[in-house]
Each structure stands twice: as C-alpha cells, then as structure tokens.
Amino acid sequence: MGRDRRHVRVPESLHGRAFAAYNAIRNTAELGAFAAGGFLVAAIGPRGTLLYAGGLSALVGLIGLIALVRLKQEAPVTETAPVPPN
C-alpha cells in the first residue's frame, strides 16, 4: 500500500495522536452529514434530498473542473526532455 501524507509529515512518535485526531474529525463530519441528511429528508422528502445532494455534488465538481482548467491555462509551459527510443 502507498504511504499517506500523514506518515511523512508527522513524526513517527506522534502517529497515534495524528491518526486519532484525523479519525475524530472524520467521524464528526460523518455524524454531521448523517444529521443533515435526516433533517433534509424530514423537511423536503427523500426525492428532494437526493436531488439536492446530487445537484450540490455536480455543482462542486463543475467548480473544481473550471478551477483546474483555469490553472492549466495559467500554468507556464516548460520544455520536456526528449524521450529516448526503446
């Protein structure tokens, strides 16, 4: 398996604390999402909740795609070394 960034950026003596903190943040986010989903289902129904979640996900993906395209357009062009024949 590949190594996670936390393995490299956190001293080995603090791995347990770093992973516990990450897991606590992730669990809190999951509980918040679960509660928000329950609230939305009660407020606008299951279909509305799925439409909202899908539309929001698509919007975030579109914003990310636009940001990537803009970054690629603004990135300086660098020359690459020629690839030797095999």
C-alpha positions as CSV (number, residue, x, y, z in Angstrom):
1,M,0.0,0.0,0.0
2,G,1.1,3.6,-0.6
3,R,2.1,5.8,2.2
4,D,-0.2,8.5,3.3
5,R,1.0,12.1,3.6
6,R,0.4,11.9,7.4
7,H,3.1,9.2,7.5
8,V,5.7,11.6,6.0
9,R,4.7,14.9,7.6
10,V,4.1,13.7,11.2
11,P,7.0,12.5,13.4
12,E,6.7,8.8,14.0
13,S,6.3,9.3,17.7
14,L,3.1,11.3,17.1
15,H,1.5,8.9,14.5
16,G,-1.1,7.6,17.1
17,R,-2.2,11.1,18.0
18,A,-2.3,12.3,14.5
19,F,-4.4,9.4,13.3
20,A,-6.7,9.7,16.3
21,A,-7.3,13.4,15.6
22,Y,-7.9,12.8,11.9
23,N,-10.4,10.0,12.8
24,A,-12.2,12.2,15.3
25,I,-12.6,15.0,12.6
26,R,-13.8,12.4,10.1
27,N,-16.3,10.9,12.5
28,T,-17.6,14.3,13.4
29,A,-18.1,15.2,9.8
30,E,-19.9,11.9,9.2
31,L,-22.3,12.4,12.1
32,G,-23.0,16.0,10.9
33,A,-23.7,14.7,7.4
34,F,-26.0,12.0,8.8
35,A,-27.9,14.6,10.9
36,A,-28.2,17.0,8.0
37,G,-29.4,14.2,5.8
38,G,-32.1,13.2,8.3
39,F,-33.2,16.9,8.6
40,L,-33.4,17.2,4.8
41,V,-35.4,14.0,4.4
42,A,-37.8,15.2,7.1
43,A,-38.0,18.8,5.6
44,I,-38.1,18.2,1.8
45,G,-38.6,14.4,1.5
46,P,-36.3,11.7,0.1
47,R,-36.5,12.7,-3.6
48,G,-35.8,16.3,-2.8
49,T,-32.9,15.3,-0.6
50,L,-31.3,13.2,-3.4
51,L,-31.9,15.9,-5.9
52,Y,-30.3,18.5,-3.6
53,A,-27.3,16.2,-2.8
54,G,-26.8,15.3,-6.4
55,G,-27.1,18.8,-7.7
56,L,-24.8,20.2,-5.0
57,S,-22.2,17.5,-5.8
58,A,-22.4,18.3,-9.5
59,L,-22.0,22.0,-8.8
60,V,-18.9,21.4,-6.7
61,G,-17.5,19.1,-9.4
62,L,-18.1,21.7,-12.0
63,I,-16.5,24.4,-9.9
64,G,-13.5,22.2,-9.4
65,L,-13.3,21.4,-13.2
66,I,-13.4,25.1,-14.0
67,A,-10.6,25.8,-11.5
68,L,-8.5,23.0,-13.0
69,V,-9.0,24.4,-16.5
70,R,-8.0,27.9,-15.4
71,L,-4.9,26.6,-13.6
72,K,-3.9,24.6,-16.6
73,Q,-4.3,27.7,-18.8
74,E,-2.3,29.9,-16.5
75,A,0.5,27.3,-15.9
76,P,3.8,28.2,-17.5
77,V,4.8,26.0,-20.4
78,T,8.1,24.1,-19.7
79,E,10.1,22.1,-22.2
80,T,10.4,18.4,-21.6
81,A,13.4,16.3,-22.4
82,P,13.1,14.1,-25.5
83,V,12.2,10.5,-24.7
84,P,14.9,8.1,-25.9
85,P,13.7,5.3,-28.2
86,N,13.3,1.8,-26.7
